C-alpha cells in the first residue's frame, strides 16, 4: 500500500497541534511548581526557559523559512537575550551590586553583604562602613490595601566594631545592649536612645545594639565589648516581641554558622544574581496577594489636642492568636533559660565592676491597645495581653538580686496617653519620641541608683554611736 502524502494544510495543522501540546505542558509545569508553598526561584527560571522555547513553536510551525534561516533567527534572538542578562549580572558577579538587597530576598544575616559570620554572635557588621538603608514599615509587609506611607532612611557611619557610635568613642559611662530597638535604624543618630541618654546624664553612652540579636548574642556582646569601654552601668533592653523565640533558635543558628565553609565564586555570584533574586521576588508575590486587609488591623488613635486621628497598624503583633498560644511563649523552661542568661550577665558585670539594669521593651500593641478604636470586625481587640513583664522581672530577681529591673511600659504609655506617637505608625519600632521616653526612664533609674550608692557611702562614713569624731578625741554618746 502506498502512503498518502500529507497535504500542506494538514502539515500546518499538525505543527499547530504540536505547539499547543508544548504550551499545555509548560502551563502544567508552571502550575505544579509555582502555585505551591515550596516554590523556589529555580522553578520560575526553568518555567521561563521552557516558555521561551515554547514561544518559538508556533513561529517555527507556521513560518516558511528554510531550516538554516530558522536557526539563524533563533540564534540571534537568544544571543540578544543572553547579552542583556550578562549586562544585568555583571555587577553581581563583580560584587558591586547584591540583588538580594534590591529585591529584599530573605537571607540569613550572616550571608548579607554588609555582615560577616561570627561563631558566637552569628554575625557582625563590617567595621567602619557607611550604612545606607531605605525601607518601609515592617507592619506593612502582611497587609493589603495600605495607603502610601513614608520610607525610613538610615545613613550612618559605623564604628570599628560595627555599632552606631561616634568613631572616637573609647570609653563610656553607660553601655546599652539590645536588638533593633537599641540600634534604631528607623531614626537619625541624634535621635537614638543612646544619644538622648548621653545628653540627659552628661556622659558618654555606648550603643551596642544590633538588629537581629537575641539574649545569647547580647551576652556575648557584653563579654566581648564591655571590657574595652569600661562602663559603670550596663542597660540590657529585653524586647518581648522575639527575644524568647531567639533563645530557642540560637543553638541551631550557631551550629549553622560554625559549619560554614568558604563559598565558591559561582555559588556566591548566584546568591547575589539578578535572575535568582528577581525570580524569588515574583514567586513571593503569591504570599503578598493573600495578605490581610489593612483595615482590619488598623487602630485609630485620636489626638486629644485636635480633631485629627492617626492610623496605627498591628499586622504581626506578638499578642495575635488564642490565649494558650500567647501563654506558651512564657513557658517555665524558656524563662529558666532566660534566667541563666541574666545570671551569666550579672556575673560578667560583677567581674567588670558594672551595675546591670534590665529594661523591658513592650510591643506596640501592649502600649496602644486601650488607646485605639478598632472596627467592629477587627480581631485586634480580642488579642491577648499577658503578664510577661512580671514573668521577666521574676526571672531577673531569680538570676541575681544585684540586677535592677525597669519596665518601660508605663513611661511609653504615659507619653502615648498624652498624644505622642512613641512607636512608628506602620512599624514595630520606636519613633524619635519613643527613644526619648526610654532615655528619660533609664536616666531616672540611673539617677536613683547613684543617689542610693551616694547615701550608702555617706552612711558608711558618718560616725555612729561611740565613734570618734575628728581629732578632738571626743566620743558621741546617747541616742
Secondary structure in CASP SS format (residue, H / E / C, confidence):
PFRMAT SS
TARGET T0000
AUTHOR 0000-0000-0000
METHOD secondary structure of the structure
MODEL  1
X C 1.00
X C 1.00
X C 1.00
X C 1.00
X C 1.00
X C 1.00
X C 1.00
X H 1.00
X H 1.00
X H 1.00
X H 1.00
X H 1.00
X H 1.00
X H 1.00
X H 1.00
X H 1.00
X H 1.00
X H 1.00
X H 1.00
X H 1.00
X H 1.00
X H 1.00
X H 1.00
X H 1.00
X H 1.00
X H 1.00
X H 1.00
X H 1.00
X H 1.00
X H 1.00
X H 1.00
X H 1.00
X H 1.00
X H 1.00
X C 1.00
X C 1.00
X C 1.00
X C 1.00
X C 1.00
X C 1.00
X H 1.00
X H 1.00
X H 1.00
X H 1.00
X H 1.00
X H 1.00
X H 1.00
X H 1.00
X H 1.00
X H 1.00
X H 1.00
X H 1.00
X H 1.00
X H 1.00
X H 1.00
X H 1.00
X H 1.00
X H 1.00
X H 1.00
X H 1.00
X H 1.00
X H 1.00
X C 1.00
X C 1.00
X C 1.00
X C 1.00
X H 1.00
X H 1.00
X H 1.00
X H 1.00
X H 1.00
X H 1.00
X H 1.00
X H 1.00
X H 1.00
X H 1.00
X H 1.00
X H 1.00
X H 1.00
X H 1.00
X H 1.00
X H 1.00
X H 1.00
X H 1.00
X H 1.00
X H 1.00
X H 1.00
X H 1.00
X H 1.00
X H 1.00
X H 1.00
X H 1.00
X H 1.00
X C 1.00
X C 1.00
X C 1.00
X C 1.00
X C 1.00
X H 1.00
X H 1.00
X H 1.00
X H 1.00
X C 1.00
X C 1.00
X C 1.00
X C 1.00
X C 1.00
X C 1.00
X H 1.00
X H 1.00
X H 1.00
X C 1.00
X C 1.00
X C 1.00
X E 1.00
X E 1.00
X E 1.00
X E 1.00
X C 1.00
X C 1.00
X C 1.00
X E 1.00
X E 1.00
X E 1.00
X E 1.00
X C 1.00
X C 1.00
X C 1.00
X C 1.00
X E 1.00
X E 1.00
X E 1.00
X E 1.00
X E 1.00
X E 1.00
X C 1.00
X C 1.00
X H 1.00
X H 1.00
X H 1.00
X C 1.00
X C 1.00
X E 1.00
X E 1.00
X C 1.00
X C 1.00
X C 1.00
X C 1.00
X C 1.00
X C 1.00
X C 1.00
X E 1.00
X E 1.00
X E 1.00
X E 1.00
X E 1.00
X E 1.00
X C 1.00
X C 1.00
X C 1.00
X C 1.00
X C 1.00
X C 1.00
X C 1.00
X C 1.00
X C 1.00
X C 1.00
X C 1.00
X C 1.00
X C 1.00
X C 1.00
X C 1.00
X C 1.00
X E 1.00
X E 1.00
X E 1.00
X E 1.00
X E 1.00
X C 1.00
X H 1.00
X H 1.00
X H 1.00
X H 1.00
X C 1.00
X C 1.00
X C 1.00
X C 1.00
X C 1.00
X H 1.00
X H 1.00
X H 1.00
X C 1.00
X H 1.00
X H 1.00
X H 1.00
X H 1.00
X H 1.00
X H 1.00
X H 1.00
X H 1.00
X H 1.00
X C 1.00
X C 1.00
X C 1.00
X E 1.00
X E 1.00
X E 1.00
X E 1.00
X E 1.00
X C 1.00
X C 1.00
X C 1.00
X C 1.00
X C 1.00
X H 1.00
X H 1.00
X H 1.00
X H 1.00
X H 1.00
X H 1.00
X H 1.00
X H 1.00
X H 1.00
X H 1.00
X H 1.00
X H 1.00
X H 1.00
X H 1.00
X H 1.00
X C 1.00
X C 1.00
X C 1.00
X E 1.00
X E 1.00
X E 1.00
X E 1.00
X E 1.00
X E 1.00
X E 1.00
X C 1.00
X C 1.00
X C 1.00
X H 1.00
X H 1.00
X H 1.00
X H 1.00
X H 1.00
X H 1.00
X H 1.00
X H 1.00
X H 1.00
X H 1.00
X H 1.00
X H 1.00
X H 1.00
X H 1.00
X H 1.00
X H 1.00
X C 1.00
X C 1.00
X C 1.00
X C 1.00
X C 1.00
X C 1.00
X H 1.00
X H 1.00
X H 1.00
X H 1.00
X H 1.00
X H 1.00
X H 1.00
X H 1.00
X C 1.00
X H 1.00
X H 1.00
X H 1.00
X H 1.00
X H 1.00
X H 1.00
X H 1.00
X H 1.00
X H 1.00
X H 1.00
X C 1.00
X H 1.00
X H 1.00
X H 1.00
X H 1.00
X H 1.00
X C 1.00
X C 1.00
X E 1.00
X E 1.00
X H 1.00
X H 1.00
X H 1.00
X H 1.00
X E 1.00
X E 1.00
X E 1.00
X E 1.00
X E 1.00
X C 1.00
X C 1.00
X C 1.00
X C 1.00
X C 1.00
X C 1.00
X E 1.00
X E 1.00
X E 1.00
X E 1.00
X E 1.00
X C 1.00
X C 1.00
X C 1.00
X C 1.00
X C 1.00
X C 1.00
X C 1.00
X C 1.00
X C 1.00
X H 1.00
X H 1.00
X H 1.00
X H 1.00
X H 1.00
X H 1.00
X C 1.00
X C 1.00
X C 1.00
X H 1.00
X H 1.00
X H 1.00
X H 1.00
X H 1.00
X H 1.00
X H 1.00
X H 1.00
X H 1.00
X H 1.00
X H 1.00
X H 1.00
X H 1.00
X H 1.00
X H 1.00
X H 1.00
X H 1.00
X H 1.00
X H 1.00
X H 1.00
X H 1.00
X C 1.00
X C 1.00
X E 1.00
X E 1.00
X E 1.00
X E 1.00
X E 1.00
X E 1.00
X E 1.00
X C 1.00
X C 1.00
X H 1.00
X H 1.00
X H 1.00
X H 1.00
X H 1.00
X H 1.00
X H 1.00
X H 1.00
X C 1.00
X E 1.00
X C 1.00
X C 1.00
X C 1.00
X C 1.00
X C 1.00
X C 1.00
X H 1.00
X H 1.00
X H 1.00
X C 1.00
X C 1.00
X C 1.00
X C 1.00
X C 1.00
X H 1.00
X H 1.00
X H 1.00
X H 1.00
X H 1.00
X H 1.00
X H 1.00
X H 1.00
X H 1.00
X H 1.00
X H 1.00
X H 1.00
X C 1.00
X C 1.00
X C 1.00
X C 1.00
X E 1.00
X E 1.00
X E 1.00
X E 1.00
X C 1.00
X H 1.00
X H 1.00
X H 1.00
X H 1.00
X H 1.00
X H 1.00
X H 1.00
X H 1.00
X H 1.00
X C 1.00
X C 1.00
X C 1.00
X C 1.00
X C 1.00
X E 1.00
X C 1.00
X C 1.00
X C 1.00
X C 1.00
X C 1.00
X C 1.00
X E 1.00
X C 1.00
X H 1.00
X H 1.00
X H 1.00
X H 1.00
X H 1.00
X H 1.00
X H 1.00
X H 1.00
X H 1.00
X H 1.00
X H 1.00
X H 1.00
X H 1.00
X H 1.00
X H 1.00
X H 1.00
X H 1.00
X H 1.00
X H 1.00
X H 1.00
X H 1.00
X H 1.00
X H 1.00
X H 1.00
X H 1.00
X H 1.00
X H 1.00
X H 1.00
X H 1.00
X H 1.00
X C 1.00
X C 1.00
X C 1.00
X C 1.00
X C 1.00
X C 1.00
X E 1.00
X C 1.00
X H 1.00
X H 1.00
X H 1.00
X C 1.00
X C 1.00
X E 1.00
X C 1.00
X C 1.00
X C 1.00
X C 1.00
END
